[in-house]
Amino acid sequence: MTAAVRMMPTRPLAARAADSEVCSPVTCRDCGIYGLCREVNGPDVDLRLLETIVRNRKLFKRGELLYRIGEPLRAIYAIRCGSVKTYVLTNDGRVQITGFHITGELLGLGAIAADRYTSEARVLETTMVCEVPLDVLDAYSNEIPSIRYQMLKIMSQEILDNQELMLLLGKKNAEERLATFLLSFSRRFQRRSYSPTKFNLSMSRSDIGNYLGMAEETVCRVFSRFQDDQLLTTERRQVQLLDLDRLKSIARG
């Protein structure tokens, strides 16, 4: 990403548990924007030593807005550490959460078609992002055509994630929805070389219910049921999945 990578911890990549107390930066190779940086500098270059398409790095505190609905599209963002929720406002003024985004994932891609941000992005905990200005991305795309292919791959993953959400909301009961939700986070943390069984859910139970189309009380009840069945344990915001196979069976219905 940029020279900012000098702040990276020296601990091994594999099986890192997400830490609620420290903003622990993801490595460049585990970041969603790594493919773009690699295309700019080549596959064998140490990204810690070079400027890439990233032009800025920003730190946000919990509750701060990364961008608002309707603002002109300036940049896309890679979450270096932390987490962000995106949401829209319905016609009657209610909030509908459209996604939770974790370390290593990208924000703002959906705004490219409209040239404006189509959702709001609010930080759920101390969060650092790497900023890729749109004009810089355009310039490199013209200069290095393979960047466009990397963008297609990134957007394709977003489409797959959205398809999973549509299935989640359309066909599953409460237990199936929560099991699918937890397994989705497990896969996403594993994709970034974090532990797939022990991680933080930085959002509230109310936010989870909003996203899953469930009442907050139902979310709490299903979490308690899963704990009683020894499928997981929770401590504050940290969740430990104890039986992935049974959770997968529940998610499949």
N, C-alpha and C positions, 0 to 999 in steps of 0.2 A: 504494500500500500504506500506509505511514505516513510521518511526517516523516523516517524513517530514509533515505528515498530521497535525501536531501541528500548521501549518501556516494557516489552513482552517479558513474561516470567520465563524462568529456565526449566520449570517442571515439565515432565513428559507430556506429549499430546494426548495419549490414550487415556481414557477413563477419568478425565478430570471432572469432578463434580462441580456444578454451578454453585457459586458462593454468594449468599445473600448479603454479606457484609462488605465485600470488596468487589470493585469493578475490575474484573480480570480480563484483559484483552484477549481476543481470539487471535491465533496466528494468521498470517496472510494466506497460507495455503488452505485454511479452513474457512476463509471468508467468501461470501457469495460473489464478491467482485474480483476475486483472484484471477479468474480467467481473462478478464479485461486487462488487468495490470500485466499479466504474463504476455499477452499479445503485444503490448506496447514495448516491453523490455526484453522479450525473448525468454525461452523456457529455463535457461541455465543461469539467469542473472539473480543475484541476491537483492531482493526487493527492499531490504532494509537500507541499502546504500544509494537508492535512486529516487528521483522524483518520478511519479507515474501519473496516471490520470487523476489521482486524488489531489485536490488543491487546498484542502483545509481540514481541520479536525476540530470538533466542537464537543464540549462537555455540557450536559443538561442535568438539572436536578429533577427529582420526582415531581410530577405534576406540570412541568413546563411543556409548552407546545413546540413541536418541531416545525410544523407548518399548519396553515388553516385552509379550510375549504374556499376555493375561489381565488387563492393567491396565484399569481403567475408562476409557472414552473421554472425554477432556477437551477435545480440540481436534483440528482438522486443521491440516496444516502446508504451507506453500508454501516450496520451496527457493529461497532468494534467491541463494545461490551455493554451489557444492560438489556433492556427490553422496552418495547413501545406498543401501545394499542392504537389502532386506527378505527375511526367510526364516522358515520354520517348522521345527519339530522333528518328525520322524517317530516312530512308536511305538517303534522300536528305538533312538531317541536320535540318529539322524543328522540332519544339517542339510540342508534343501532350500531353495535360494535361489529366491524367487518373483519377484524383480524388481530392476532397477537404476534408480534415479531420479536425474535430473540437474537442473541449474539451471532454475528456472521451473516444475517439475512439482510435483504435490501428493502428500501422504502422509496416510493415515488414513481415506480415504473408505470403504474396505471394512469398517471397523469400525462404521459407523453402524447397520447392521442388527442386529448382535449387542450393541451398546452397550459393547463391549470390543474392545481391539486384538487382532486375530486373527493377527498376525505380530509379529516383532521388527524394528526398524529400527536399523541400525548405520551410523554415519558412515564413509565411505571416505576422506575427506580433510577438511581444514578446511572447515566447512560452516556457513552461516548460514541460519536458517529464520525465516519470519514465522508467528506462531501466531494461529489464529482459534478462540477458544473456542467450543465447541458451543452454549452458551447464548446467546452473542451472535449466532451464525449463526441459531439458531431465532428469536430476537427480530426480527431484520431480515427473515427469511423471512415472518413473519406480517405485518410492516408493509409489506413491498415484495414482492408476489407474483412479480414478474419474476425475483427471485433464485432461486426454485425452478426456473425454466426454465434459468437459467445452471447450476445444479447438475446438472440432467438432461444438459445438453450435456457437462459435465465427466465425468460418470459414463459417458456413451455412448462417449467417447473411451477410457476405461479398458476398456470391454467390447471395443472393436475391438482394442486392444493385446493383450488376453487371447486373443482369437480367433487373432491372429497367432502367439502363443506355442504354442497348441494345434497349429496346422498345422506349426509349426517342429519340435516334438518328435515329432509323429506320422508324418510322411511324408517327411522329408528326410534325406539322408546328411550326413556330416561337413562336406564342402565347402559344401553348400547351407545347412546350419545356420549356419556361421560367416559366410558371405556375407550371409545374411538378417539376422543379428545386427548386422553392421557397417552395413548399409544402414538398419536401424531407427534406429541412433544417428545416422546422417547426417541422416535426416529430422527426428528430434527436435531435434538441435542447430540445424538450419536453421529449424525452427518457432520457435525462441527467438532468431533473428537472429544466430546464431553460424555459423561456417564449416561447411558440410556435408561438407568433404573433409579437414579437419585439426582433430582434437580429441583430448582425453585420454580414455583408458579407465582409470579410477582403480581398477578391480577387478583382482584377480590372475588369472592364467591358470587357476588352480585353481577360482576362483569362476566364471569363464566356463564351464568344463567342467561344473561342478555345475549351472548354469542351463540349459545346452544338452543335458544328458544325455550328455556325452562325457568320456572320460578326459583328464586334464591333458596327458598326452603327446600325445594326438591333437590337442588344441587347438594346442599348440606346433608340431606337425608341419604342420598345415594353414596356420598363420600363415607358417611358413617357405616352404611351397609357394607361397603367394600372393605372398610377397616375391620368390621366384625367378622367378615369372611376371610380375613388375612390375605387379602389381595394387595393391600398397601398399608403404609403408615404415613402419618403426617405430623410435622412439628413446625408450627407457625406456617411459613410459606413453603417449606421444603416438603417434597413428596418422595417417598421411596416405594417403588413398585416391587412387590414381593413375588408375584406370579404372573409373568408376561403371557404364558400360554393360556391361563384361564381368562385373563383380560381379553386376549385375542378371540377366544371362544365366545365371550359375551358380546364383543363388538360385532362379530359375524351374525349374531342373533340365532 
